[in-house]
Amino acid sequence: METIIILAIVILLFATAFISKRRFGLLGLALAAGSILSGIWSYEAGLIPSLFSIPSGSLTSAVVSSVIILLPVALLLFHGYSYKTLISRVVGASLLTVLAMAFLVEPISHVLVIQGVGASAFNWLLDNRTTIIGVGLILSIVDLFFTKSTHMSDKHYKH
């Protein structure tokens, strides 16, 4: 059951990134911002569900942390540069999915105990998350260098 939940998260992340056509660079840096915000706000944001009579616990804390991590990405899915080709959309969505799972693996590991088929992949991701995050953020910055403003080539300045 836990493997199905993880697989559903992966499919949802990939599909959202693929359909939105947004570039990996800005979304990857938004994940980093969400992770920082999660570290700062996780306790205060964890108090919000208790206002609605939702019992606090490790599940509530994991969900709140995950939502805070993904919130900047969700906001930026509707704004920014986009990919033009199918291959670049698949690569960008794949990179974003792997980077997002590297950020989400810590809160998820506090709640779910993965067994069976996906346990080795999940444990590998958990063990190597800092390397994946480091490489992913470098690739995000590199991707930002490849973005071109479409408005710059259209402007003709008259002096």
Backbone torsions as a table, in degrees:
resi	resn	phi	psi	omega
1	MET	NA	-40.4	-179.8
2	GLU	-65.2	-36.3	178.7
3	THR	-64.9	-35.6	178.2
4	ILE	-66.6	-38.5	177.8
5	ILE	-64.2	-45.6	178.4
6	ILE	-62.9	-43.8	178.7
7	LEU	-62.2	-39.2	177.7
8	ALA	-64.3	-39.9	177.2
9	ILE	-63.7	-44.1	-179.8
10	VAL	-62.5	-46.2	-179.8
11	ILE	-63.7	-42.0	179.6
12	LEU	-64.2	-43.6	178.1
13	LEU	-62.5	-47.0	-179.0
14	PHE	-63.7	-47.3	-177.5
15	ALA	-62.4	-41.0	179.8
16	THR	-64.7	-44.9	179.4
17	ALA	-67.0	-38.8	-178.9
18	PHE	-68.2	-44.7	-177.6
19	ILE	-69.0	-36.9	-178.3
20	SER	-73.3	-19.4	179.3
21	LYS	63.5	13.1	-177.0
22	ARG	-75.2	148.8	-177.8
23	ARG	-70.9	147.8	-177.2
24	PHE	-65.5	-35.9	-172.5
25	GLY	-56.5	-55.5	-178.1
26	LEU	-67.0	-38.9	179.8
27	LEU	-69.2	-35.6	176.7
28	GLY	-64.7	-41.4	176.9
29	LEU	-70.1	-29.3	175.1
30	ALA	-66.7	-35.4	174.4
31	LEU	-62.0	-41.2	178.2
32	ALA	-63.7	-42.4	177.5
33	ALA	-63.2	-41.2	177.6
34	GLY	-63.5	-36.4	177.7
35	SER	-65.9	-41.5	177.6
36	ILE	-64.8	-44.8	178.4
37	LEU	-62.9	-35.8	178.3
38	SER	-63.2	-40.5	177.5
39	GLY	-65.5	-34.7	-178.7
40	ILE	-80.0	-43.1	-169.8
41	TRP	-103.2	0.0	-171.8
42	SER	-59.6	-38.9	179.8
43	TYR	-69.7	-48.6	-178.6
44	GLU	-64.1	-41.8	179.2
45	ALA	-70.2	-26.5	177.1
46	GLY	-68.2	-18.3	178.0
47	LEU	-78.9	-21.6	-177.4
48	ILE	-62.2	-45.4	178.5
49	PRO	-60.4	-28.5	179.4
50	SER	-68.4	-22.5	175.3
51	LEU	-66.4	-25.7	-179.8
52	PHE	-102.1	21.5	178.3
53	SER	62.5	28.2	174.4
54	ILE	-90.8	123.9	-176.9
55	PRO	-64.9	139.1	179.0
56	SER	-84.4	150.3	-179.0
57	GLY	176.1	-169.1	-177.0
58	SER	-67.4	-35.3	178.6
59	LEU	-65.9	-46.3	179.2
60	THR	-62.2	-42.7	179.1
61	SER	-62.9	-41.6	179.7
62	ALA	-66.3	-40.9	179.3
63	VAL	-66.3	-44.7	179.8
64	VAL	-63.0	-44.1	178.2
65	SER	-62.1	-42.0	179.8
66	SER	-65.4	-40.6	178.9
67	VAL	-64.6	-42.3	179.2
68	ILE	-64.4	-38.8	178.4
69	ILE	-63.6	-41.2	-175.1
70	LEU	-87.2	-13.0	-175.9
71	LEU	-60.8	-47.1	177.5
72	PRO	-61.0	-35.4	177.6
73	VAL	-65.0	-43.4	179.9
74	ALA	-61.6	-37.4	178.5
75	LEU	-69.4	-35.4	-177.4
76	LEU	-85.9	-6.0	177.0
77	LEU	-66.3	-16.7	-177.4
78	PHE	-104.2	4.8	-178.0
79	HIS	-147.5	142.2	174.7
80	GLY	124.5	-176.5	-178.7
81	TYR	-74.2	153.5	-178.1
82	SER	-129.8	161.1	176.6
83	TYR	-83.6	151.7	-179.6
84	LYS	-103.5	-32.9	-175.3
85	THR	-102.7	157.8	-179.1
86	LEU	-65.4	-41.8	-179.1
87	ILE	-61.7	-45.3	-178.9
88	SER	-67.0	-32.9	176.3
89	ARG	-66.2	-41.3	179.4
90	VAL	-66.7	-44.6	179.6
91	VAL	-64.5	-45.7	179.7
92	GLY	-62.8	-43.2	178.7
93	ALA	-66.4	-37.0	178.3
94	SER	-66.1	-45.6	179.0
95	LEU	-62.1	-42.2	179.2
96	LEU	-64.4	-39.6	179.4
97	THR	-63.8	-44.6	179.5
98	VAL	-65.4	-43.3	179.8
99	LEU	-65.8	-41.3	178.3
100	ALA	-63.6	-40.9	178.5
101	MET	-66.9	-32.7	176.4
102	ALA	-65.4	-37.0	176.7
103	PHE	-73.8	-35.0	-175.4
104	LEU	-86.5	-13.1	-173.9
105	VAL	-64.5	-32.6	179.9
106	GLU	-67.6	-53.0	177.9
107	PRO	-63.9	-33.4	179.9
108	ILE	-68.2	-36.7	-177.4
109	SER	-68.1	-20.0	177.2
110	HIS	-75.8	-19.0	-174.3
111	VAL	-110.9	-45.5	-174.4
112	LEU	-101.3	138.4	171.9
113	VAL	-107.9	106.6	-175.5
114	ILE	-82.7	128.8	177.7
115	GLN	-132.2	161.0	175.0
116	GLY	85.9	-137.6	-170.4
117	VAL	-60.5	-47.4	-174.6
118	GLY	-86.8	0.8	-175.3
119	ALA	-64.5	-42.4	-178.3
120	SER	-67.6	-40.4	178.3
121	ALA	-66.7	-41.9	179.8
122	PHE	-65.5	-43.4	178.8
123	ASN	-66.4	-36.3	175.7
124	TRP	-63.1	-44.2	178.9
125	LEU	-62.9	-41.0	178.8
126	LEU	-65.0	-41.4	-179.4
127	ASP	-71.2	-31.6	-174.1
128	ASN	-109.3	17.1	-173.7
129	ARG	-64.0	-37.0	-179.4
130	THR	-67.1	-37.9	176.8
131	THR	-66.9	-43.2	179.3
132	ILE	-63.0	-41.8	179.3
133	ILE	-65.8	-43.4	178.9
134	GLY	-61.2	-48.8	178.5
135	VAL	-65.9	-39.8	-180.0
136	GLY	-63.5	-40.1	178.7
137	LEU	-70.4	-35.4	174.7
138	ILE	-63.9	-43.5	177.6
139	LEU	-64.7	-33.1	176.5
140	SER	-62.8	-44.6	179.1
141	ILE	-66.1	-41.1	177.3
142	VAL	-61.9	-40.9	179.0
143	ASP	-63.3	-34.7	177.6
144	LEU	-64.3	-31.7	178.2
145	PHE	-69.1	-23.0	-179.2
146	PHE	-88.8	-4.1	178.3
147	THR	-79.1	138.5	178.5
148	LYS	-121.1	136.9	176.5
149	SER	-76.2	129.4	179.9
150	THR	-77.0	-17.3	-177.7
151	HIS	-84.3	-22.6	-177.6
152	MET	-67.5	-36.4	-177.9
153	SER	-77.4	-19.0	-178.4
154	ASP	-86.1	-16.2	-176.1
155	LYS	-85.1	132.9	174.8
156	HIS	-122.8	116.3	-179.2
157	TYR	-89.6	134.5	176.2
158	LYS	-106.2	126.7	-179.1
159	HIS	-105.8	NA	NA
